Amino acid sequence: MNNQHRLQHKMAPYIFVAPFLVLFAAFQAWPIIKSLMLAFYVTAGPKNAVFVGTKNFQFLLNDPDFFIAVKNTATFAFCSVLLQLPVALGLAILLSQKWVRGRDFFRLAFFSPQLVGSVFVGVLFSVLFVPQYGIIVQFLNWLSPDRFPLDTKFLADQNLVMPAIIMTALWMYAGHHMVYFLAALQAVDKDLYEAAQVDGASGAQQFRSVTLPGIRPVVIFTLLTSTIGSFQLFELPFIMLGQGSGPNKSGLTVVMYLYQTGFVTGDLGYASTVGWKLAFFVLIISLAQLKLTGALKNE
Amino acid sequence: MKPKTSTIAARGAVITLLVLAALVTLTPVVWLIAATTKNPDDFWSYYFFAPRLSNENFKALFAAIPFGLYVINSAFVTSSVVIIQLFFSSLAGFSLAKYDFKGRNVVTVLMLTTVMIPGQVIMAPLYEQIYRLGLMDTHAGLIIPGAVSVFGIFLFRQAMTQVPDEMIHAARIDGASEFQIYWGIVMPVVRPMVGAFCLISFMGAWNNFLWPQIILHTGSNFTLPIGLNSLVGLQQQQYGALMAGTLLSILPVVVLFLLLQKEFIAGLTSGAVKG
């Protein structure tokens, strides 16, 4: 290598990382710092800001709307994860049976909702939930005419808003998680199953002692990402409830509340406070999940 | 050897469950396609397809909103974001994967930290910043902040670490410049990852709703998700037009997915399964 090449080789990594780093610093890192500062201000739009110390955080603790938003979001996250992951794992196990034909078709079918952006899912399902006519309403009515009369207003009944959104999210994400589980199942060492069979292990025993340990990292990964994603719920309720928060705020989520306070009311400071609270919840819950699944100990 | 009766029953149950699950998953999509072909008068009269076909819904869609303009806006914003993200992320990923330089660990740790923080945290300050830069209600206000993809860097760093060092050394001895090594050698090797990343990045930008909803105010600047949602507010009764708009909005992603399917699934799961 001559001198010019040597210099080029030395400088190259910095030059290559620079364009990204400039954008990253300006539009990611700096806003994070700025948002920490903003959380201590009350603002009216981007121009007026008044320092209020920790008042935002104190106000947030006693804010009934924020409390509702947290309750709704946590309910959604809990139910969604508890439904989506077992369904996804079940589908993946069914699909990973060696003799199943048309595996590519099924995988594509289950994954296809993932291609529909959440806004479009929201628009589509708001029509599927139309009272009297919507096919979901008609289907549930056919299953149980007493519990679901044809005029059931899923998106206008405070007890049914969350179940409707949880159903929609299940349709949207089960196939997404399934793809991960399927890849993980296919990576489990086949010899382990043979050894277990030789030892006379039943199907359930094989699942517990071979399959689950084999796919554990992916289960933990999916549990974390789906929980974090669920806590950021916004588009589905926002669209399905016609840009509102539903009857008695039954569809109000944390991010929707952040949107309303920051960009409808115009208090960017308070919105930052809400944002940091959300980050805090997500962190605590992720850590709790990591601890419960034992991911922190072994690796 | 014939399978036992119990095996046949179990297999029957598995297939039944799979078919049922596929039906549940595909029904809304089939219903959507059917809905767009129905005459508005038939909309609720038939579950799926009606005996007479009609293009009324598409006509109504284009009459109600400037749908074509929204498509152009979305295509412009999305392709800009994808191209910038792809170029910057792969270049930085290459740097982190194949060079040992001062500050490499600092950069990595810094990015890892920000991945943990949900994007909504920075929305308020970003809004203020976009306002100061005079980018409010512009496509640049969507593209510039949207061009940062930390996820992309990690994806490319991981893929490029696996490119053999000998290949790079050989090229260097042959007198290739560092950029030529990136463009001519490393990028072609990680081509499947490029495909996967393009699709993921395309879907993210194409379907993006919250940020455009915050900064776009003028109707002629709207991207598809915002524009279509404005139809929900305006004409609650025009279900057919709404469904036509939904179907057309989904199509580009479906086409791209079918083209890049293999790369996509591989790219999506590579980090999770290996790491």
HADDOCK unambig.tbl for C-alpha pairs under 7 A between the chains (distance, minus, plus):
assign (segid A and resid 1 and name CA) (segid B and resid 173 and name CA) 6.97 0.50 0.50
assign (segid A and resid 9 and name CA) (segid B and resid 178 and name CA) 6.59 0.50 0.50
assign (segid A and resid 12 and name CA) (segid B and resid 178 and name CA) 6.52 0.50 0.50
assign (segid A and resid 13 and name CA) (segid B and resid 95 and name CA) 4.77 0.50 0.50
assign (segid A and resid 13 and name CA) (segid B and resid 99 and name CA) 6.17 0.50 0.50
assign (segid A and resid 13 and name CA) (segid B and resid 101 and name CA) 6.97 0.50 0.50
assign (segid A and resid 16 and name CA) (segid B and resid 91 and name CA) 5.38 0.50 0.50
assign (segid A and resid 16 and name CA) (segid B and resid 92 and name CA) 5.39 0.50 0.50
assign (segid A and resid 16 and name CA) (segid B and resid 95 and name CA) 6.00 0.50 0.50
assign (segid A and resid 17 and name CA) (segid B and resid 91 and name CA) 6.62 0.50 0.50
assign (segid A and resid 17 and name CA) (segid B and resid 92 and name CA) 4.26 0.50 0.50
assign (segid A and resid 17 and name CA) (segid B and resid 95 and name CA) 6.25 0.50 0.50
assign (segid A and resid 19 and name CA) (segid B and resid 88 and name CA) 6.35 0.50 0.50
assign (segid A and resid 20 and name CA) (segid B and resid 88 and name CA) 5.33 0.50 0.50
assign (segid A and resid 20 and name CA) (segid B and resid 89 and name CA) 6.67 0.50 0.50
assign (segid A and resid 20 and name CA) (segid B and resid 92 and name CA) 6.59 0.50 0.50
assign (segid A and resid 20 and name CA) (segid B and resid 148 and name CA) 6.96 0.50 0.50
assign (segid A and resid 23 and name CA) (segid B and resid 148 and name CA) 6.37 0.50 0.50
assign (segid A and resid 24 and name CA) (segid B and resid 148 and name CA) 5.96 0.50 0.50
assign (segid A and resid 27 and name CA) (segid B and resid 126 and name CA) 6.88 0.50 0.50
assign (segid A and resid 27 and name CA) (segid B and resid 145 and name CA) 5.58 0.50 0.50
assign (segid A and resid 31 and name CA) (segid B and resid 122 and name CA) 5.42 0.50 0.50
assign (segid A and resid 31 and name CA) (segid B and resid 125 and name CA) 5.29 0.50 0.50
assign (segid A and resid 31 and name CA) (segid B and resid 126 and name CA) 5.88 0.50 0.50
assign (segid A and resid 32 and name CA) (segid B and resid 122 and name CA) 5.55 0.50 0.50
assign (segid A and resid 34 and name CA) (segid B and resid 125 and name CA) 6.02 0.50 0.50
assign (segid A and resid 35 and name CA) (segid B and resid 121 and name CA) 6.91 0.50 0.50
assign (segid A and resid 35 and name CA) (segid B and resid 122 and name CA) 6.01 0.50 0.50
assign (segid A and resid 35 and name CA) (segid B and resid 125 and name CA) 5.54 0.50 0.50
assign (segid A and resid 46 and name CA) (segid B and resid 128 and name CA) 5.13 0.50 0.50
assign (segid A and resid 94 and name CA) (segid B and resid 14 and name CA) 6.15 0.50 0.50
assign (segid A and resid 106 and name CA) (segid B and resid 22 and name CA) 6.62 0.50 0.50
assign (segid A and resid 109 and name CA) (segid B and resid 22 and name CA) 6.08 0.50 0.50
assign (segid A and resid 109 and name CA) (segid B and resid 25 and name CA) 6.84 0.50 0.50
assign (segid A and resid 109 and name CA) (segid B and resid 26 and name CA) 6.64 0.50 0.50
assign (segid A and resid 110 and name CA) (segid B and resid 22 and name CA) 6.37 0.50 0.50
assign (segid A and resid 110 and name CA) (segid B and resid 25 and name CA) 6.26 0.50 0.50
assign (segid A and resid 115 and name CA) (segid B and resid 253 and name CA) 6.39 0.50 0.50
assign (segid A and resid 115 and name CA) (segid B and resid 254 and name CA) 6.46 0.50 0.50
assign (segid A and resid 116 and name CA) (segid B and resid 250 and name CA) 5.88 0.50 0.50
assign (segid A and resid 117 and name CA) (segid B and resid 207 and name CA) 5.02 0.50 0.50
assign (segid A and resid 119 and name CA) (segid B and resid 225 and name CA) 6.27 0.50 0.50
assign (segid A and resid 120 and name CA) (segid B and resid 246 and name CA) 5.86 0.50 0.50
assign (segid A and resid 124 and name CA) (segid B and resid 243 and name CA) 6.97 0.50 0.50
assign (segid A and resid 133 and name CA) (segid B and resid 44 and name CA) 6.29 0.50 0.50
assign (segid A and resid 171 and name CA) (segid B and resid 25 and name CA) 6.54 0.50 0.50
assign (segid A and resid 180 and name CA) (segid B and resid 269 and name CA) 5.80 0.50 0.50
assign (segid A and resid 183 and name CA) (segid B and resid 269 and name CA) 6.87 0.50 0.50
assign (segid A and resid 184 and name CA) (segid B and resid 273 and name CA) 5.95 0.50 0.50
assign (segid A and resid 218 and name CA) (segid B and resid 272 and name CA) 6.13 0.50 0.50
assign (segid A and resid 218 and name CA) (segid B and resid 273 and name CA) 6.31 0.50 0.50
assign (segid A and resid 221 and name CA) (segid B and resid 272 and name CA) 6.93 0.50 0.50
assign (segid A and resid 242 and name CA) (segid B and resid 233 and name CA) 6.89 0.50 0.50
assign (segid A and resid 262 and name CA) (segid B and resid 124 and name CA) 6.67 0.50 0.50
assign (segid A and resid 263 and name CA) (segid B and resid 214 and name CA) 6.65 0.50 0.50
assign (segid A and resid 268 and name CA) (segid B and resid 124 and name CA) 5.16 0.50 0.50
assign (segid A and resid 271 and name CA) (segid B and resid 124 and name CA) 6.50 0.50 0.50
assign (segid A and resid 272 and name CA) (segid B and resid 121 and name CA) 6.05 0.50 0.50
assign (segid A and resid 272 and name CA) (segid B and resid 124 and name CA) 6.09 0.50 0.50
assign (segid A and resid 275 and name CA) (segid B and resid 120 and name CA) 5.95 0.50 0.50
assign (segid A and resid 275 and name CA) (segid B and resid 121 and name CA) 4.31 0.50 0.50
assign (segid A and resid 276 and name CA) (segid B and resid 121 and name CA) 5.97 0.50 0.50
assign (segid A and resid 279 and name CA) (segid B and resid 117 and name CA) 5.93 0.50 0.50
assign (segid A and resid 279 and name CA) (segid B and resid 118 and name CA) 5.97 0.50 0.50
